[in-house]
Amino acid sequence: MSAVFLGGGGVGHTSAALQIRTGGKDVLASGSVITADNRNLEFRLANVHLVMSFVGDGTDQKMEAAAVGPTLTLTLTNFNNPLGSGTITPIEIGAFGGRKLWLGFVVAAFNPSSTKVVDYTFLLGDAT
C-alpha cells in the first residue's frame, strides 16, 4: 500500500496515511525511474524479481514474458517512443502477501540507444 503522510507535528496538525485504489486494486508502489543505460531495469519486491529488458531491433514493437524461478523477465522490444509505450491495462505478474500482484507501466525514450523513462505502478488485487 502506498503511504504518504499528510500534516506535520505542530499543534493542531494530524498525520494520516494516504491509501490509493483504482479499478478495485490497491496501489502498492508507484513511481518513475530514469535508467542508467538502455538495457535493463530491475525491481525487487520481497520474493518477486522483475527485470525489464529493453531491446531495439528495428522490427515491430512487442512485449514477451518469461519466468525462471522467482524472476520474471519482460523483454520490451522497440519501446522507443518519446511519447511512451506500455501496458493498456495492468498485467498480472505474480503474488504478493497472499494477493494477486499487477503491474502497469509506460516507457518513454528518445531513440533506441537512449536511456529510458519508466513510469510504473504495482497494484494488489484479490486474494490468490
C-alpha positions, 0 to 999 in steps of 0.5 A: 500500500502506498503511504504518504503522510499528510500534516506535520507535528505542530499543534493542531496538525494530524498525520494520516496515511494516504491509501490509493485504489483504482479499478478495485486494486490497491496501489502498492508502489508507484513511481518513475525511474530514469535508467542508467543505460538502455538495457535493463531495469530491475525491481525487487519486491520481497520474493518477486524479481522483475527485470525489464529488458529493453531491446531495439531491433528495428522490427515491430514493437512487442512485449514477451514474458518469461519466468525462471524461478522467482524472476520474471523477465519482460523483454520490451522490444522497440519501446522507443517512443518519446511519447511512451509505450506500455501496458493498456491495462495492468498485467498480472505478474505474480503474488504478493502477501497472499494477493494477486500482484499487477503491474502497469507501466509506460516507457518513454525514450528518445531513440533506441540507444537512449536511456529510458523513462519508466513510469510504473505502478504495482497494484494488489488485487484479490486474494490468490 
